């Protein structure tokens, strides 16, 4: 964490461990001295009823960025998230999508490492 208690990319392993343990997390994230985001990640969503749009979130991670958007993602996929995809799904403009995609990719990579060690 930085001097303000905000998570940075180096905190991805700690965040991934919490998610792997089944914890829903919310954290402040900053990639520089100007931009900051509040990101919430909930593991293993269980939908109630039919989702009117957006596909099937069953077993996926619910990810939201405060005052922006929410969507469900499979963080166990090998392919990285592209900033354009993250921006589209979470309602982020390109300058904001890049750092959020970087953090989600760092967490995703750590989750894959953790689960491969458990197998």
N, C-alpha and C positions, 0 to 999 in steps of 0.2 A: 504494500500500500504506500501511497505517497504521503507527504507530510500533512495532508488534510484528512487522511483516513479513507481516501478514495482508492478503489482497486485499479490496478494497472495490468497490462498483459502478463506480467510476471506472476500475478495471482491466479492465473488460469488453473494450475494444478490444484490449488486449494478449493476453488469453486467447483471443479470437476469432482473432487472427492466428496464434497457435500451432496452434489446431485446424485452421484453413484450410490450414496447411502440412503437416497430417497427423500432428501430434504428439498423443499421449495426454497429458493433463495431470492433475495432482492439486494442489490448493491449499487453503489455509486461507481461510475467508471469514467475515467478521463484519460485521454491519450496525449493531452498537451495542457498548457496553462490556460487555455481559452474555453474549450468545449468540455461539457460534462453531460452525462446521461445517467438516468436511473433505470436499471434493467432488472426485470423480474423473470425468473425461469422456474417453471414448475414441471417436475418430471412425471412421466407416465400419466398423461391425461386420461380420464374416463368420462366420455360424453354422456350426458343425460338427455335422451330424446334425439331427434333428428337435427343435424346441423343444416341451416337453410342455405349455406354456401361455404366454400372453402375446403371441401373434401372431408376425409375421415381423420379426426385427430387421435383416435384410439392408440394408446401406448406411446404417443409422441410427446415431445417437450413443448409446453406452452411458453412462448417468449413474448414479453411485452416491453416496450420502451415508454416510460412515463410521458404522457401528453403527446404521444405519437401514434402507436398502433400495437396490435397483438396478432400473432399467428402461431400455428403449430409447425414444428420442424422435427425431423428425424436426426438427432445429433449423433447417431451411431453409424451414419453413412460415411463411406470413405471419401467421397467427393467433397471438395471444399465448397463453402458457400460463396457465391460471387456477390460483390457489393450491389450490383444492379438487382439481383433477386431479393436480397435482404431489404434493400430500399423499397422495392415494390410491395413486399409483403408487410413491412412494418411502417410504411408511410414516411420513410426518411428520404430527404434530398441527398444527392450524391455526396456532398462533403460530409454529411452525417452518417451515411450508409457505410463508408469505408472503415472508420474505426470500430463501429458496431460489428461489422462483418469480421474484422480482424479478431476481436475478442471472442465472438462465437466460434470462429475457426480454431482459436487456441483452446477453448474449452472442449470443443468437439474432438480435437486431436488428443487431448489428455484423457477424455472418456474412452476413446478407442484403445489407448495404451492401457488404461486400468482394466477394461473388460478383457483384453487379450491376455493379461497376466493372470486373471481369475480362471481362465479356461484351461 
